[in-house]
């Protein structure tokens, strides 16, 4: 049987985390130009530091969405750094695999067209911009809050590795002890649960 390398296990963990509570998207870089972004959200500074040291320096900002909640830390990498990470985690992604595939399609188009040619050829420039905008809109639709990825593709053993599940639970899960009735007494047992719109 195949045993994953330590590096592959890291990418499996990252894929699980991004599927659980991350975003893969296209953002405007400048007028009519776009670049990929991978964004992680979490309240735990250690997790953010892990991504920053394992993947590479990203931009970090803290937001307070509600006074009742902890501050959310947002970690983001962009353009080629984001694209390179997506290439490494795409075999293990499940919920955000379509977004990742669209990002790879975007970069294939961008690399196959010479910027100088686009500047001097208005028809080609319009065609490329239209394709970029179409990809961006598809990703926005997939990322729309509450819709989730409604793909009926079955989960595979390759995706549901322990590192992947650990990443998903770290991102969007709960581990604790819960009560349960035990005759006239109350018993306790461990519980692991995850939350997902899919």
C-alpha positions as a LaTeX table, in Angstrom:
\begin{tabular}{lrrr}
\hline
Residue & $x$ (\AA) & $y$ (\AA) & $z$ (\AA) \\
\hline
Unk1 & 0.00 & 0.00 & 0.00 \\
Unk2 & 1.10 & 3.59 & $-0.68$ \\
Unk3 & 2.35 & 5.65 & 2.28 \\
Unk4 & 2.22 & 9.44 & 1.99 \\
Unk5 & 5.42 & 11.38 & 2.52 \\
Unk6 & 5.56 & 13.91 & 5.40 \\
Unk7 & 5.32 & 16.73 & 2.81 \\
Unk8 & 2.20 & 15.18 & 1.25 \\
Unk9 & 0.63 & 14.87 & 4.70 \\
Unk10 & 1.21 & 18.60 & 5.25 \\
Unk11 & $-0.63$ & 19.37 & 1.99 \\
Unk12 & $-3.43$ & 16.98 & 2.97 \\
Unk13 & $-3.81$ & 18.82 & 6.29 \\
Unk14 & $-3.81$ & 22.21 & 4.53 \\
Unk15 & $-6.41$ & 20.97 & 2.01 \\
Unk16 & $-8.66$ & 19.79 & 4.85 \\
Unk17 & $-8.28$ & 23.11 & 6.64 \\
Unk18 & $-9.09$ & 25.14 & 3.51 \\
Unk19 & $-12.10$ & 22.91 & 2.74 \\
Unk20 & $-13.25$ & 23.50 & 6.32 \\
Unk21 & $-12.74$ & 27.25 & 6.70 \\
Unk22 & $-10.78$ & 28.77 & 3.86 \\
Unk23 & $-11.39$ & 30.57 & 0.59 \\
Unk24 & $-9.94$ & 30.09 & $-2.90$ \\
Unk25 & $-10.80$ & 33.00 & $-5.15$ \\
Unk26 & $-9.80$ & 35.50 & $-7.82$ \\
Unk27 & $-9.36$ & 39.13 & $-6.77$ \\
Unk28 & $-8.82$ & 42.29 & $-8.79$ \\
Unk29 & $-5.15$ & 43.22 & $-8.87$ \\
Unk30 & $-5.51$ & 46.36 & $-10.94$ \\
Unk31 & $-7.87$ & 47.55 & $-13.67$ \\
Unk32 & $-9.30$ & 44.49 & $-15.46$ \\
Unk33 & $-6.51$ & 42.25 & $-14.11$ \\
Unk34 & $-6.94$ & 39.46 & $-11.57$ \\
Unk35 & $-4.81$ & 37.21 & $-9.39$ \\
Unk36 & $-5.48$ & 34.17 & $-7.22$ \\
Unk37 & $-5.91$ & 34.40 & $-3.47$ \\
Unk38 & $-5.97$ & 31.72 & $-0.79$ \\
Unk39 & $-7.41$ & 32.90 & 2.52 \\
Unk40 & $-7.51$ & 31.16 & 5.91 \\
Unk41 & $-9.72$ & 32.29 & 8.80 \\
Unk42 & $-9.16$ & 31.29 & 12.42 \\
Unk43 & $-9.11$ & 32.60 & 15.99 \\
Unk44 & $-5.97$ & 30.66 & 16.90 \\
Unk45 & $-2.71$ & 32.58 & 16.43 \\
Unk46 & $-0.70$ & 29.33 & 16.47 \\
Unk47 & $-2.57$ & 28.01 & 13.42 \\
Unk48 & $-2.00$ & 31.26 & 11.54 \\
Unk49 & 1.70 & 31.16 & 12.45 \\
Unk50 & 1.86 & 27.54 & 11.23 \\
Unk51 & 0.54 & 28.54 & 7.80 \\
Unk52 & 2.82 & 31.58 & 7.67 \\
Unk53 & 5.95 & 29.50 & 8.35 \\
Unk54 & 4.97 & 26.35 & 6.43 \\
Unk55 & 3.62 & 27.93 & 3.24 \\
Unk56 & 5.27 & 31.34 & 3.25 \\
Unk57 & 4.66 & 34.84 & 4.49 \\
Unk58 & 1.15 & 36.08 & 3.91 \\
Unk59 & $-0.73$ & 39.22 & 4.81 \\
Unk60 & $-2.37$ & 39.00 & 8.24 \\
Unk61 & $-5.19$ & 41.13 & 9.61 \\
Unk62 & $-7.50$ & 40.81 & 12.60 \\
Unk63 & $-11.24$ & 41.48 & 12.44 \\
Unk64 & $-13.99$ & 41.59 & 15.05 \\
Unk65 & $-17.18$ & 40.41 & 13.38 \\
Unk66 & $-19.32$ & 40.44 & 16.52 \\
Unk67 & $-18.70$ & 41.58 & 20.10 \\
Unk68 & $-19.89$ & 38.16 & 21.32 \\
Unk69 & $-17.19$ & 36.32 & 19.38 \\
Unk70 & $-13.42$ & 36.15 & 19.46 \\
Unk71 & $-11.44$ & 38.18 & 16.96 \\
Unk72 & $-10.98$ & 36.44 & 13.63 \\
Unk73 & $-7.47$ & 36.35 & 12.15 \\
Unk74 & $-7.32$ & 36.37 & 8.36 \\
Unk75 & $-4.21$ & 35.05 & 6.60 \\
Unk76 & $-3.89$ & 35.58 & 2.85 \\
Unk77 & $-1.44$ & 34.72 & 0.08 \\
Unk78 & $-1.82$ & 36.01 & $-3.47$ \\
Unk79 & $-0.91$ & 35.43 & $-7.10$ \\
Unk80 & 1.95 & 32.97 & $-7.83$ \\
Unk81 & 2.35 & 31.98 & $-4.17$ \\
Unk82 & $-1.38$ & 31.13 & $-4.04$ \\
Unk83 & $-1.24$ & 29.37 & $-7.42$ \\
Unk84 & 1.72 & 27.21 & $-6.34$ \\
Unk85 & $-0.08$ & 26.16 & $-3.15$ \\
Unk86 & $-3.26$ & 25.32 & $-5.08$ \\
Unk87 & $-1.29$ & 23.04 & $-7.43$ \\
Unk88 & 0.04 & 21.12 & $-4.42$ \\
Unk89 & $-3.26$ & 20.70 & $-2.56$ \\
Unk90 & $-5.67$ & 20.16 & $-5.47$ \\
Unk91 & $-5.35$ & 16.33 & $-5.38$ \\
Unk92 & $-6.67$ & 16.39 & $-1.80$ \\
Unk93 & $-9.34$ & 19.11 & $-2.00$ \\
Unk94 & $-12.97$ & 18.04 & $-2.03$ \\
Unk95 & $-15.31$ & 20.94 & $-1.25$ \\
Unk96 & $-13.23$ & 23.61 & $-2.99$ \\
Unk97 & $-11.77$ & 21.51 & $-5.78$ \\
Unk98 & $-13.83$ & 23.27 & $-8.49$ \\
Unk99 & $-12.52$ & 26.67 & $-7.38$ \\
Unk100 & $-8.97$ & 25.31 & $-7.52$ \\
Unk101 & $-9.51$ & 23.90 & $-11.03$ \\
Unk102 & $-10.82$ & 27.28 & $-12.21$ \\
Unk103 & $-7.74$ & 29.03 & $-10.77$ \\
Unk104 & $-5.47$ & 26.64 & $-12.69$ \\
Unk105 & $-7.51$ & 27.30 & $-15.86$ \\
Unk106 & $-7.08$ & 31.06 & $-15.26$ \\
Unk107 & $-3.29$ & 30.79 & $-15.00$ \\
Unk108 & $-3.08$ & 28.59 & $-18.11$ \\
Unk109 & $-4.87$ & 31.32 & $-20.08$ \\
Unk110 & $-2.74$ & 34.06 & $-18.53$ \\
Unk111 & 0.51 & 32.26 & $-19.33$ \\
Unk112 & $-0.53$ & 31.40 & $-22.89$ \\
Unk113 & $-1.21$ & 35.01 & $-23.86$ \\
Unk114 & 1.54 & 37.57 & $-24.30$ \\
Unk115 & 0.76 & 40.80 & $-22.41$ \\
Unk116 & 2.30 & 42.92 & $-25.18$ \\
Unk117 & 0.05 & 41.26 & $-27.78$ \\
Unk118 & $-2.99$ & 41.96 & $-25.64$ \\
Unk119 & $-2.09$ & 45.65 & $-25.35$ \\
Unk120 & $-1.87$ & 46.08 & $-29.14$ \\
Unk121 & $-4.75$ & 43.76 & $-30.04$ \\
Unk122 & $-8.01$ & 45.10 & $-28.64$ \\
Unk123 & $-10.06$ & 42.10 & $-29.85$ \\
Unk124 & $-7.72$ & 39.61 & $-28.18$ \\
Unk125 & $-7.61$ & 41.75 & $-25.04$ \\
Unk126 & $-11.42$ & 41.85 & $-24.87$ \\
Unk127 & $-11.65$ & 38.07 & $-25.40$ \\
Unk128 & $-9.13$ & 37.35 & $-22.61$ \\
Unk129 & $-10.79$ & 39.79 & $-20.19$ \\
Unk130 & $-14.17$ & 38.18 & $-20.91$ \\
Unk131 & $-12.75$ & 34.73 & $-20.15$ \\
Unk132 & $-11.13$ & 35.99 & $-16.94$ \\
Unk133 & $-14.38$ & 37.60 & $-15.82$ \\
Unk134 & $-16.29$ & 34.40 & $-16.57$ \\
Unk135 & $-13.87$ & 32.39 & $-14.39$ \\
Unk136 & $-14.12$ & 34.97 & $-11.60$ \\
Unk137 & $-17.94$ & 34.87 & $-11.68$ \\
Unk138 & $-17.96$ & 31.05 & $-11.56$ \\
Unk139 & $-15.70$ & 31.12 & $-8.49$ \\
Unk140 & $-17.86$ & 33.79 & $-6.83$ \\
Unk141 & $-20.94$ & 31.62 & $-7.37$ \\
Unk142 & $-19.18$ & 28.59 & $-5.84$ \\
Unk143 & $-18.01$ & 30.68 & $-2.87$ \\
Unk144 & $-21.40$ & 32.25 & $-2.20$ \\
Unk145 & $-22.09$ & 31.85 & 1.51 \\
Unk146 & $-24.55$ & 29.10 & 2.30 \\
Unk147 & $-24.53$ & 27.44 & $-1.12$ \\
Unk148 & $-21.49$ & 25.21 & $-0.63$ \\
Unk149 & $-20.09$ & 22.96 & $-3.33$ \\
Unk150 & $-22.99$ & 20.75 & $-4.40$ \\
Unk151 & $-20.84$ & 18.31 & $-6.32$ \\
Unk152 & $-22.10$ & 14.72 & $-6.01$ \\
Unk153 & $-18.60$ & 13.30 & $-6.43$ \\
Unk154 & $-18.01$ & 10.64 & $-3.78$ \\
Unk155 & $-15.27$ & 11.19 & $-1.24$ \\
Unk156 & $-12.28$ & 8.96 & $-1.85$ \\
Unk157 & $-9.77$ & 7.29 & 0.46 \\
Unk158 & $-7.08$ & 9.59 & $-0.92$ \\
Unk159 & $-9.02$ & 12.64 & 0.26 \\
Unk160 & $-10.18$ & 11.29 & 3.61 \\
Unk161 & $-6.75$ & 10.70 & 5.05 \\
Unk162 & $-6.15$ & 11.37 & 8.74 \\
Unk163 & $-4.17$ & 14.59 & 8.04 \\
Unk164 & $-7.07$ & 15.86 & 5.86 \\
Unk165 & $-9.64$ & 15.10 & 8.56 \\
Unk166 & $-7.38$ & 16.71 & 11.21 \\
Unk167 & $-7.17$ & 19.86 & 9.09 \\
Unk168 & $-10.94$ & 19.97 & 8.60 \\
Unk169 & $-11.59$ & 19.47 & 12.32 \\
Unk170 & $-9.04$ & 22.14 & 13.28 \\
Unk171 & $-10.78$ & 24.55 & 10.91 \\
Unk172 & $-14.44$ & 23.80 & 11.50 \\
Unk173 & $-14.77$ & 21.13 & 14.15 \\
Unk174 & $-15.40$ & 20.48 & 17.82 \\
Unk175 & $-13.65$ & 18.07 & 20.17 \\
Unk176 & $-15.01$ & 17.73 & 23.71 \\
Unk177 & $-16.81$ & 15.70 & 26.36 \\
Unk178 & $-20.62$ & 15.46 & 26.35 \\
Unk179 & $-23.17$ & 14.11 & 28.82 \\
Unk180 & $-25.46$ & 11.20 & 28.03 \\
Unk181 & $-28.13$ & 9.37 & 30.09 \\
Unk182 & $-26.88$ & 6.19 & 31.78 \\
Unk183 & $-29.88$ & 4.73 & 33.57 \\
Unk184 & $-30.55$ & 6.96 & 36.56 \\
Unk185 & $-27.09$ & 8.44 & 36.32 \\
Unk186 & $-25.33$ & 10.68 & 33.84 \\
Unk187 & $-22.41$ & 9.42 & 31.83 \\
Unk188 & $-19.79$ & 11.23 & 29.78 \\
Unk189 & $-18.24$ & 10.40 & 26.46 \\
Unk190 & $-15.90$ & 12.06 & 23.94 \\
Unk191 & $-17.39$ & 13.81 & 20.92 \\
Unk192 & $-15.95$ & 15.01 & 17.63 \\
Unk193 & $-18.19$ & 16.96 & 15.27 \\
Unk194 & $-17.74$ & 19.13 & 12.19 \\
Unk195 & $-19.86$ & 21.88 & 10.64 \\
Unk196 & $-20.24$ & 22.29 & 6.89 \\
Unk197 & $-22.69$ & 23.76 & 4.39 \\
Unk198 & $-22.08$ & 20.74 & 2.14 \\
\hline
\end{tabular}
